[in-house]
């Protein structure tokens, strides 16, 4: 009788070799696949821009969630002009009124929609009502909270973060400290959702674009030396939407930094993310 060989042994790699194997495989994939494809896409995109400039229908009606401040407000002001109808949605009616006044001064027609995006039934009702009266050409889904609560990450905050954050991406979708457990999880999920929605929606002649902002001066981030004014982002966003860029990463260098962190071997990644979390805890005085 022959002894049965445990074949599962041949399907794995010893843990101490994981970092080395991952690095070698990443180098091979990047050199033999990613690099040639990236170079090909570079020449293809540039040649396509020279040969043809695809014209998309002119935008007339734009609905913006999270429009009362930050990126949403900047986006509304960037598009505000005569002939444009803006639907401004947020919980804070007073701040929406301030944004609407600035947009109307530029010639836009504004409708204030005071609603909480966590209330699905109410959100569905107000969106359908607005779309029936003013068929939407562009929906800018923009809202988010950090959900950073120190040791209280397992409280009811998880539901709030999921309900709100599955609407707008972030560089934390690539790599994030464990302190932002729900924030990073929702952003990663949104990237995957948008990637697949791009294909599904194309069958219905609907364009889908993914915005991945990094350190932008908002109520959530604050105004430190490294943050970018949301008005700058709005200008870049408008231009790249016109060019139908799928993933709009701004500032690009910050996106690149976090993307590189996401490619680290897992053991190194755990060390870096833990260190990152301690730095954030200290800066926010969370204990």
Residue pairs with C-beta under 8 A, 6 or more apart in sequence:
13 21
18 265
18 266
18 267
19 265
19 266
19 267
19 268
22 265
22 266
23 265
26 263
54 244
56 207
56 242
56 244
57 137
59 79
59 84
59 137
59 138
60 83
60 84
60 85
60 137
61 84
61 85
61 87
61 134
61 135
61 136
61 137
61 138
62 76
62 79
62 84
62 85
62 86
62 87
62 136
62 137
62 138
62 139
62 140
63 86
63 87
63 89
63 127
63 130
63 131
63 136
63 138
63 139
63 140
64 72
64 75
64 76
64 86
64 87
64 88
64 89
64 140
64 142
65 72
65 89
65 90
65 117
65 139
65 140
65 141
65 142
65 143
65 167
66 72
66 89
66 90
66 117
66 142
66 143
66 144
66 168
67 73
67 75
67 76
67 86
67 88
67 89
67 90
67 96
67 99
67 142
68 88
68 90
68 91
68 92
68 95
68 96
68 99
69 90
69 92
69 95
69 99
69 218
69 219
70 216
70 217
70 218
70 219
70 220
70 230
71 142
71 213
71 216
71 218
71 230
71 233
71 234
72 90
72 140
72 142
72 143
73 95
73 99
73 230
74 229
74 230
74 231
74 233
74 234
75 140
75 142
75 230
75 234
75 237
75 238
76 86
76 88
76 99
76 103
77 99
77 102
77 103
77 106
77 231
77 234
78 231
78 234
78 235
78 237
78 238
79 86
79 108
79 238
80 86
80 102
80 103
80 104
80 106
80 107
80 108
81 106
81 107
81 108
82 106
82 107
82 108
83 107
84 107
84 108
84 109
85 108
85 109
85 110
85 111
85 134
86 100
86 103
86 108
86 109
86 110
86 111
87 110
87 111
87 113
87 130
87 134
87 136
88 96
88 99
88 100
88 103
88 110
88 111
88 112
88 113
89 96
89 113
89 114
89 115
89 117
89 126
90 96
90 113
90 114
90 115
90 143
91 114
91 115
91 116
92 114
93 112
93 114
96 112
96 113
96 114
97 112
99 110
100 110
100 112
103 110
104 110
111 130
111 134
113 126
113 130
115 122
115 123
115 126
116 122
116 123
117 123
117 143
117 163
117 164
117 167
118 160
118 163
118 164
130 136
138 241
141 167
141 168
142 167
142 168
142 211
143 164
143 165
143 167
143 168
144 164
144 165
144 167
144 168
144 170
144 183
144 220
145 160
145 161
145 164
145 165
145 183
145 220
146 180
146 183
146 220
147 153
147 157
147 158
147 160
147 161
147 165
147 180
147 181
147 182
147 183
148 179
148 180
148 183
148 280
148 284
148 286
149 155
149 157
149 286
150 179
150 281
150 286
150 287
153 179
153 181
153 182
157 182
158 182
161 182
161 183
161 186
162 182
162 186
165 182
165 183
165 186
165 187
165 190
166 186
166 189
166 190
166 193
167 190
168 190
168 211
169 187
169 190
169 191
169 194
169 210
169 211
169 212
169 213
170 183
170 187
170 212
170 213
170 214
171 212
171 213
171 214
171 249
171 254
171 255
171 258
172 180
172 183
172 184
172 187
172 258
173 184
173 187
173 188
173 190
173 191
173 212
174 188
174 255
174 258
174 259
174 261
174 262
175 184
175 258
175 259
175 261
175 262
175 269
175 273
176 183
176 184
176 187
176 273
177 184
177 273
177 274
177 276
177 277
177 280
178 273
178 274
178 277
179 277
179 280
179 281
179 286
180 280
190 210
191 210
191 212
194 208
194 210
195 210
197 208
198 208
198 210
198 246
201 207
201 208
202 208
207 244
208 246
209 240
209 241
209 244
209 245
209 246
209 247
209 248
210 246
210 247
210 248
211 237
211 248
211 250
212 247
212 248
212 249
212 250
212 255
213 233
213 250
214 228
214 249
214 250
214 251
214 254
214 255
214 258
215 221
215 224
215 226
215 227
215 228
215 251
215 254
216 227
216 228
216 229
216 230
216 233
217 223
217 227
217 228
217 229
217 230
218 230
221 227
228 250
228 251
233 250
236 248
236 250
237 248
237 250
240 248
241 248
249 255
249 256
261 269
261 272
262 269
264 272
280 286
281 287
